[in-house]
Amino acid sequence: MVITIASGKGGTGKTTVAVNLAQSLVQNNVRKTHLIDCDVEAPNAALFLNPDIDENKSVERMLPVIDPEKCTACGTCAQVCQYNALAVAGGKVLFFKELCHACGSCALQCPEGAIREVPEQVGLLESGHKERLRFAQGTLEIGFSSPTPVIRALKKWAITEPSKEIYILDASPGASCPVVETIRDSDFLLFVTEPTPFGLHDLKVVVALNQKEFHLPAGIIINKSGAQDGLIEEFAAQVNLPILMRIPLARQLAEAYAEGKLFIDVQPQLRSDFLAAYQRIGDLITASQDKT
């Protein structure tokens, strides 16, 4: 089972839900559980878990290198490059690394065999454990603009038994390419929001993404729940999304978050709420599969 936790905006408590849900499952001896931090531009789940890292792996992309002795400046490489990373000027081929998507077309199409590819590290993958919880995260190298290849490599590396084990994926905020890549191949989409106009606005964005692209069974957790929950409840009813859990707006929880503590440790009754949400997720996945 692969559950992706997403939010339309940052600061709603997405990572908070991810780490507390994962630890609730582990502490109650549910199936082997993995937490994968896919927010590779700013991974922070490890701050709450302090896991023991025991394995790492680099993520590389292949960049073209032009051999001036073989190159005739015919322009074929520039013609096939869809991203304008190559250009011919003054009888020479110019390469703009920042525009390169490492697709390999230039090397494949060069009629003179003047282009070879060399690896460049774009990210780092790490895995380890926090007691019985398996943990993995990716980190995008500074200076690189596209986190998607790192997320793709992280999922391929860390997700090995999706039909037998539980994988909780903590997506990055928003609804752009990194989120799309994280959601891909998931079984369930768990939206975390807060009952504010901003929270509702960005929840609508990521719900629309699911409705348009993925059509996954989904549910909502309201963080900082309180008197304004009606904002989210009305929208949830309109799009037929169940509210699976409410995390109260409480000073004790805010202080725990500031200290890097788990909510289920300071308010143990929340552990039962997370377990109930997980059971409901399983029911919703089953119901969705029955429809197809």
Secondary structure, 3 states (H helix, E strand, C coil): CEEEEECCCCCCCHHHHHHHHHHHHHHCCCCCEEEEECCCCCCCHHHHHCCEEEEEEEEEEEEEEECCCCCCCCCHHHHHCCCCCEEEECCEEEECHHHCCCCCHHHHHCCCCCEEEEEEEEEEEEEEEECCEEEEEEEECCCCCCCHHHHHHHHHHHCCCCCCCEEEEECCCCCCHHHHHHHCCCCEEEEEECCCHHHHHHHHHHHHHHHHHHCCCEEEEEEEECCCCHHHHHHHHHCCCCEEEEEECCHHHHHHHHCCCCHHHHCCHHHHHHHHHHHHHHHHHHHHHHHC
